[in-house]
């Protein structure tokens, strides 16, 4: 496949490239394991909307080593104000889900925390045999956003949601495929090529038909359960001493370099 063009991204920490009718958005914070800044999370919905106007598909990648370590912990620890970060992540996930064109996640290495929900909102996830998913919310003293828990449960089922969110298990490779977290598993280093191969197939689709079909599939898997009763507990946990202590400990343990996952 010819090389992608226009490597200059409009947002710090992102690279946006175009190949014919396919847009590739790559997280580019290698020293932070592609941890997401609020600026990245806020900017992505508009970038995606712009891409959908001229593209038949969007591929979201983290490059060859990591997908994303989730939210940058240096931007958290502000108690109840962290709920705004959750809301921005929710808006991003909704924007990905609602995009008229397919969004394919190309996942090498770690997909952690809020990046898991973001990846699950994509139409398809292509992962390497060394990729893994983990959501450490309970270890950080957090009740993960209730509607986010519901969305994850609807997408991957109760057992996988329990493994990720309650037990705090890391789910890897082929196990992630059988757990419903991925559509296909390929060799390390070939994930982006496989995602682009899938994206190429969309060039022969009728855009309006593809958009409508995608919308029906998403509607068929949605749920209107009222989760507002959990918001008070979520707010309490965001300001709890246990959560603050866990966050400080996590920040102290995060490596300064970029180790292998």
VOTIKE-73935 format. One record per atom (N, C-alpha, C): x, y, z. Coordinates in steps of 0.001 Angstrom, whole numbers, padded with zeros to 6 digits, always signed. Example, Ala and Ser with C-alpha at 12.3 -4.5 7.8 and 13.67 -1.06 7.14 Angstrom:
% VOTIKE-73935
+013190-005690+007800;+012300-004500+007800;+013200-003300+007800;+012850-002250+007080;+013670-001060+007140;+012900+000030+007870;
***
This chain:
% VOTIKE-73935
+000851-001191+000000;+000000+000000+000000;+000885+001238+000000;+000571+002242-000803;+001385+003452-000844;+001420+004129+000522;+002480+004892+000796;+002565+005574+002088;+001463+006596+002256;+001063+006788+003500;+000065+007808+003803;+000679+009196+003640;-000178+010165+003450;+000302+011520+003195;-000157+012470+004289;+000388+013668+004242;+000016+014753+005164;+000169+014331+006620;+001445+014116+007084;+001663+013655+008452;+001489+014727+009510;+001243+015948+009135;+001121+017019+010126;-000278+017016+010731;-000349+016808+012034;-001644+016789+012702;-002009+018141+013271;-003291+018456+013341;-003720+019772+013822;-003775+019876+015343;-003621+018763+016054;-003728+018761+017515;-002480+018125+018097;-001902+018755+019123;-000727+018211+019772;-001035+016812+020315;-000201+015852+019969;-000412+014477+020421;-001179+013626+019432;-001548+014191+018292;-002257+013444+017253;-001569+013630+015912;-001583+012585+015097;-001169+012677+013701;-002373+012296+012855;-002717+013126+011896;-003836+012861+011000;-003280+012682+009592;-003581+011521+008988;-003077+011206+007658;-004243+010803+006768;-004083+011055+005468;-005134+010729+004524;-004596+009801+003454;-005305+008728+003187;-004977+007836+002080;-006237+007622+001267;-006301+008306+000140;-007509+008275-000678;-008708+008665+000193;-009669+007773+000343;-010877+008102+001111;-010831+007559+002533;-009649+007226+003034;-009503+006707+004401;-008693+007694+005221;-009223+008087+006369;-008496+008946+007305;-007928+008092+008423;-006648+008285+008711;-005993+007581+009813;-005596+008605+010871;-006109+008424+012081;-005773+009293+013213;-004939+008474+014187;-003738+008947+014480;-002801+008193+015317;-002456+008994+016568;-002601+008364+017734;-002132+008981+018969;-000606+009020+018926;-000035+010158+019322;+001413+010337+019191;+001991+010980+020445;+001902+010251+021554;+002545+010676+022803;+003335+009479+023351;+004378+009050+022642;+005072+007806+023007;+005665+007809+024408;+006116+008950+024879;+006702+009007+026215;+005664+008906+027323;+004383+009019+026958;+003282+008882+027910;+002413+007668+027581;+002949+006750+026782;+002184+005583+026336;+000843+006000+025727;+000897+007100+024988;-000293+007638+024311;-001433+007953+025268;-001096+008339+026501;-002141+008784+027429;-002859+009989+026831;-004158+010055+027081;-005008+011063+026456;-005043+012345+027283;-004786+013456+026653;-004989+014751+027296;-006426+015202+027073;-006859+016139+027871;-008210+016672+027676;-008315+017375+026324;-007224+017979+025877;-007256+018639+024578;-007488+017626+023456;-006847+016451+023558;-007067+015407+022559;-008523+014950+022595;-009024+014691+023798;-010395+014184+023938;-011405+015200+023427;-011167+016478+023705;-012100+017514+023254;-012027+017733+021744;-010845+017539+021166;-010639+017848+019753;-011086+016738+018832;-011046+015498+019289;-011326+014367+018412;-012728+014377+017796;-013784+014724+018543;-015109+014719+017896;-015180+015572+016638;-014593+016771+016651;-014626+017628+015464;-013737+017069+014365;-012574+016508+014741;-011715+015887+013733;-012439+014739+013041;-013154+013936+013821;-013897+012814+013258;-015018+013307+012338;-015725+014326+012786;-016818+014865+011974;-016296+015400+010646;-015149+016068+010677;-014541+016579+009447;-014124+015432+008531;-013523+014396+009126;-013077+013245+008342;-014253+012550+007663;-015378+012460+008370;-016539+011755+007826;-017106+012434+006582;-016811+013715+006408;-017331+014439+005241;-016646+014018+003951;-015408+013517+004052;-014636+013191+002854;-014125+011760+002830;-014390+010985+003882;-013815+009641+004003;-014904+008576+004013;-014556+007387+003548;-015469+006249+003645;-015246+005468+004935;-014117+005711+005606;-013825+005057+006887;-012747+005839+007604;-012699+005673+008936;-011658+006272+009769;-010978+005155+010541;-009656+005190+010588;-008883+004252+011396;-008244+005045+012532;-008421+004562+013767;-007770+005166+014933;-006697+004209+015413;-005463+004698+015503;-004314+003862+015832;-003490+004505+016944;-002738+003671+017627;-001773+004189+018594;-000343+003967+018145;-000173+003526+016912;+001172+003226+016435;+001560+001788+016729;+002835+001518+016765;+003335+000144+016804;+003524-000424+018201;+003445+000391+019244;+003751-000111+020593;+002566-000097+021548;+001776+000982+021528;+000652+001138+022438;-000550+001669+021666;-001729+001365+022156;-002902+002095+021692;-003035+003328+022562;-003390+003146+023835;-003445+004280+024767;-003519+003773+026202;-002820+004463+027083;-002858+004157+028505;-004042+004798+029207;-004984+005374+028447;-006138+006026+029055;-005852+007486+029339;-006636+008091+030207;-006433+009505+030523;-005093+009719+031205;-004441+010811+030843;-003190+011196+031488;-003474+011490+032963;-002842+010734+033860;-003125+010882+035290;-002752+012260+035819;-001838+012957+035117;-001464+014296+035578;-002607+015291+035418;-003630+014935+034633;-004777+015817+034437;-005953+015417+035326;-005724+014439+036214;-006776+013982+037124;-006387+014321+038556;-007263+013969+039494;-006993+014217+040900;-007637+015478+041414;-008640+015986+040688;-009317+017224+041069;-010698+016975+041660;-010872+015814+042272;-012120+015510+042947;-013302+015479+042017;-014378+016135+042438;-015610+016111+041657;-015437+016731+040278;-014433+017605+040110;-014195+018198+038793;-013761+017162+037765;-013262+016009+038247;-012889+014946+037315;-014106+014405+036572;-015291+014665+037095;-016495+014244+036384;-016585+014916+035022;-015998+016118+034889;-015990+016790+033591;-015154+016013+032585;-014055+015409+033060;-013233+014578+032189;-014036+013374+031720;-014766+012768+032649;-015612+011628+032289;-016645+012030+031237;-017226+013213+031416;-018238+013673+030471;-017632+013890+029081;-016399+014402+029050;-015731+014611+027760;-015399+013284+027088;-014975+012290+027875;-014730+010959+027323;-016029+010348+026798;-017112+010566+027539;-018411+010054+027098;-018813+010698+025782;-018582+012013+025662;-018931+012714+024428;-018098+012199+023258;-016831+011898+023508;-015974+011347+022459;-016464+009974+022023;-016757+009116+022991;-017245+007777+022662;-018548+007858+021871;-019420+008781+022262;-020691+008948+021549;-020454+009448+020130;-019489+010358+019983;-019182+010885+018656;-018650+009784+017736;-017816+008909+018272;-017297+007794+017482;-018437+006865+017086;-019267+006530+018062;-020379+005619+017799;-021342+006196+016767;-021615+007497+016858;-022609+008130+015991;-022079+008527+014624;-020766+008425+014409;-020199+008856+013133;-020835+008075+011990;-021100+008737+010893;-021820+008100+009792;-020992+007041+009084;-019664+007120+009193;-018800+006143+008525;-018218+005181+009549;-017798+003992+009127;-017191+003048+010074;-015895+003599+010669;-015663+003286+011932;-014431+003657+012616;-013763+002362+013075;-012540+002151+012644;-011814+000920+012949;-010674+001253+013901;-010631+000588+015051;-009541+000767+016006;-008451-000248+015704;-007218+000226+015522;-006061-000629+015283;-005224-000649+016558;-005280-001743+017298;-004762-001773+018666;-003555-002688+018790;-002408-002075+019011;-001183-002782+019402;-000921-002449+020862;-000515-003437+021656;-000139-003161+023033;-001309-002774+023906;-001071-001794+024799;-002011-001471+025862;-003201-000660+025376;-004381-001066+025835;-005609-000275+025692;-006224-000250+027090;-006108+000880+027771;-006353+000931+029209;-007324+002053+029554;-008112+001821+030617;-008963+002861+031186;-009975+003409+030198;-010038+004731+030109;-010993+005376+029216;-010781+005023+027759;-009568+004593+027403;-009305+004184+026024;-010078+002920+025667;-010411+002097+026666;-011189+000882+026393;-012589+001261+025913;-013248+002153+026648;-014590+002573+026227;-014545+003245+024861;-013523+004052+024639;-013375+004706+023347;-013212+003664+022243;-012356+002665+022466;-012142+001615+021467;-013417+000815+021236;-014155+000529+022315;-015386-000243+022178;-016465+000520+021422;-016372+001831+021382;-017340+002613+020622;-017050+002579+019129;-015870+002078+018751;-015534+001953+017337;-016346+000818+016711;-016501+000868+015413;-017287-000134+014706;-016632-001503+014786;-015307-001539+014653;-014539-002779+014630;-013219-002535+015344;-012735-003561+016052;-011434-003486+016696;-010531-004595+016158;-009410-004182+015594;-008383-005112+015131;-007242-005036+016139;-006850-006176+016693;-005810-006163+017724;-004694-007127+017362;-003534-006919+017970;-002440-007874+017820;-002549-008933+018903;-001843-010027+018713;-001854-011109+019698;-001224-010679+021010;-000510-009550+021017;+000115-009041+022240;-000651-007860+022838;-001751-007483+022222;-002546-006373+022756;-003290-006809+024013;-003626-005832+024853;-004400-006160+026050;-005295-005003+026449;-006392-005367+027144;-007386-004411+027638;-007411-004464+029161;-007491-003303+029798;-007589-003243+031258;-008274-001950+031666;-009131-002035+032694;-009804-000847+033236;-009565-000835+034747;-008584-000062+035236;-008201-000109+036649;-009012+000808+037557;-010255+001118+037198;-011031+002108+037956;-011168+001739+039424;-011478+000473+039727;-011703+000103+041127;-010420+000206+041933;-009269+000037+041285;-007998+000173+042004;-007657+001634+042258;-008308+002530+041498;-008118+003960+041718;-009224+004553+042582;-010088+003687+043150;-011142+004152+044039;-012275+004851+043331;-012555+004460+042083;-013555+005149+041264;-014692+004204+040906;-015907+004713+040983;-017031+004062+040321;-017026+004596+038903;-016682+003731+037957;-016647+004144+036555;-018009+004714+036174;-018009+005665+035278;-019239+006339+034874;-020349+005324+034609;-021495+005410+035315;-022532+004379+035194;-023008+004118+033774;-023216+005170+032984;-023653+004907+031611;-022527+004302+030786;-021281+004550+031179;-020152+003901+030529;-020105+002418+030853;-020394+002072+032118;-020481+000662+032508;-021578-000021+031710;-022715+000646+031592;-023825+000069+030831;-023443-000145+029376;-022745+000825+028787;-022349+000703+027383;-021377-000455+027191;-020414-000578+028090;-019447-001682+027994;-020156-003019+028146;-021081-003096+029109;-021813-004346+029335;-022652-004721+028125;-023307-003749+027527;-024118-004013+026341;-023261-004512+025181;-022044-003996+025081;-021190-004333+023942;-020484-005673+024099;-020071-006006+025308;-019252-007220+025473;-019888-008257+026394;-021011-007919+027017;-021677-008877+027887;-021266-008761+029342;-022090-009346+030205;-021905-009209+031647;-020599-009819+032146;-020257-011007+031659;-019074-011682+032175;-017796-010908+031851;-017670-010449+030616;-016480-009679+030260;-016455-008350+031006;-017608-007703+031160;-017662-006455+031927;-017230-006686+033370;-017660-007785+033963;-017240-008114+035327;-015730-008325+035405;-015196-009037+034442;-013752-009289+034438;-012971-007987+034357;-013405-007089+033485;-012694-005831+033290;-012886-004864+034445;-014154-004671+034860;-014500-003555+035728;-014547-003905+037205;-014903-005129+037552;-015025-005511+038957;-013789-006266+039431;-013419-007306+038698;-012235-008075+039063;-010967-007300+038723;-011034-006481+037694;-009860-005713+037288;-008858-006541+036509;-009356-007547+035792;-008482-008449+035049;-007986-007781+033764;-006764-008110+033384;-006231-007720+032091;-006535-008832+031093;-007192-008489+029992;-007626-009477+029007;-006797-009289+027748;-006137-010360+027315;-005116-010261+026277;-005439-011068+025028;-004890-010606+023908;-004799-011362+022684;-006036-012124+022279;-005854-013437+022055;-006951-014281+021610;-008075-014315+022635;-007742-014226+023918;-008770-014176+024955;-009666-012960+024759;-009087-011841+024333;-009882-010638+024067;-010838-010858+022906;-010422-011675+021949;-011298-011996+020821;-012510-012789+021297;-012279-013846+022069;-013386-014677+022538;-014255-013932+023544;-013683-012932+024234;-014443-012144+025202;-015273-011048+024542;-015181-010915+023235;-015973-009920+022523;-015353-008546+022448;-014097-008428+022862;-013436-007129+022849;-012828-006795+021491;-012653-007793+020639;-012020-007581+019345;-012751-008358+018265;-012615-007870+017033;-013208-008560+015889;-012244-009562+015284;-010950-009239+015339;-009940-010125+014770;-008601-009878+015450;-007783-010921+015467;-006442-010848+016059;-005425-011145+014971;-004386-010334+014904;-003358-010531+013903;-001979-010453+014544;-000940-010672+013762;+000412-010669+014293;+000837-009257+014715;+001664-009149+015747;+002180-007833+016132;+002865-007151+014948;+002596-005868+014813;+003186-005108+013726;+002360-005074+012460;+001306-005890+012391;+000491-005935+011170;-000922-005413+011394;-001174-004848+012572;-002530-004422+012913;-003007-003285+012014;-002176-002283+011820;-002595-001145+010993;-002866-001594+009567;-002024-002474+009031;-002242-002954+007664;-003573-003687+007547;-003930-004482+008570;-005206-005198+008539;-006373-004229+008674;-006221-003214+009524;-007280-002215+009666;-007486-001454+008357;-006392-001134+007679;-006503-000444+006400;-007110-001346+005329;-006808-002640+005386;-007428-003574+004438;-008940-003562+004613;-009404-003599+005870;-010841-003518+006128;-011415-002195+005636;-010698-001129+005924;-011178+000190+005537;-011307+000309+004018;-010412-000337+003286;-010470-000309+001827;-011797-000862+001309;-012366-001833+002015;-013616-002450+001575;-014770-001451+001562;-014677-000417+002402;-015776+000550+002492;-015867+001433+001262;-014816+001442+000452;-014833+002291-000740;-015911+001864-001727;-016334+000608-001677;-017344+000124-002613;-018758+000202-002035;-018904+000694-000809;-020225+000809-000184;-020937+002077-000629;-022248+002031-000625;-023048+003238-000806;-023089+003954+000545;-022539+005141+000657;-022394+005791+001968;-023684+005874+002770;-024789+006233+002137;-026040+006379+002881;-026525+005034+003413;-026336+003968+002639;-026740+002636+003087;-025871+002166+004240;-024567+002413+004125;-023654+002015+005199;-023967+002776+006482;-024242+004084+006352;-024547+004897+007529;-025832+004431+008200;-026856+004147+007407;-028132+003708+007969;-028004+002350+008632;-027271+001442+007999;-027081+000109+008574;-026327+000180+009890;-025296+001002+009917;-024545+001186+011159;-025454+001722+012258;-026290+002687+011932;-027195+003281+012926;-028180+002255+013474;-028683+001377+012615;-029630+000354+013071;-028946-000623+014016;-027736-001042+013675;-027004-001978+014538;-026781-001363+015923;-026406-000086+015945;-026162+000581+017228;-027461+000709+018019;-028541+001083+017349;-029825+001216+018038;-030292-000113+018600;-030035-001183+017879;-030474-002501+018319;-029753-002970+019573;-028578-002405+019850;-027812-002824+021020;-027859-001815+022159;-028720-000803+022046;-028780+000238+023069;-029741-000148+024193;-029659+000601+025282;-030515+000357+026441;-030869+001706+027055;-032096+001856+027527;-032548+003135+028094;-032670+003092+029611;-031925+002158+030241;-031988+002027+031693;-031623+003338+032385;-032388+003720+033410;-032118+004941+034172;-031017+004655+035190;-029868+005292+035014;-028723+005059+035892;-028447+006259+036804;-029390+007194+036871;-029149+008416+037645;-028966+008143+039126;-029515+007016+039612;-029404+006706+041042;-027951+006509+041482;-027052+006249+040534;-025665+006000+040879;-024816+007266+040904;-025354+008385+040451;-024544+009585+040331;-024060+010121+041677;-024878+010003+042721;-024468+010497+044037;-023262+009712+044548;-023280+008406+044361;-022147+007579+044800;-020913+007883+043962;-021110+008123+042691;-019985+008484+041825;-019343+009784+042290;-020168+010778+042628;-019642+012050+043098;-018898+011878+044419;-019437+011018+045310;-018779+010793+046598;-017397+010171+046402;-017307+009195+045525;-016042+008510+045307;-014995+009426+044691;-015427+010359+043845;-014475+011249+043197;-013728+012126+044197;-014336+012396+045343;-013696+013250+046358;-013224+012469+047573;-013281+011153+047542;-012937+010351+048717;-011424+010306+048928;-010969+010236+050202;-009531+010111+050482;-008936+008858+049855;-009687+007771+049800;-009182+006528+049229;-008845+006712+047755;-009710+007408+047049;-009469+007643+045628;-008223+008513+045432;-008081+009571+046239;-006925+010452+046124;-005630+009699+046410;-005651+008848+047435;-004457+008068+047782;-004102+007104+046659;-005092+006447+046097;-004847+005497+045016;-004279+006198+043792;-004772+007407+043503;-004296+008147+042347;-002843+008576+042538;-002505+009052+043735;-001127+009447+044018;-000191+008248+043870;-000623+007103+044377;+000188+005895+044270;+000374+005489+042808;-000690+005576+042031;-000597+005213+040615;+000344+006145+039865;+000289+007437+040207;+001170+008401+039553;+002629+008126+039894;+002898+007715+041128;+004275+007444+041547;+004830+006183+040910;+003939+005263+040555;+004371+003994+039978;+004483+004022+038472;+003937+005040+037828;+003986+005094+036368;+005424+005326+035925;+005938+004475+035052;+007336+004609+034621;+007551+005882+033814;+008757+006448+033945;+009080+007655+033211;+009440+007353+031769;+009857+006106+031494;+010184+005718+030139;+009032+004922+029571;+009227+004321+028430;+008149+003591+027747;+008490+002110+027668;+008154+001326+028718;+008507-000090+028709;+007618-000879+027762;+008051-002074+027470;+007214-002968+026683;+005989-003354+027490;+004795-003487+026864;+003591-003888+027591;+003680-005344+028016;
***
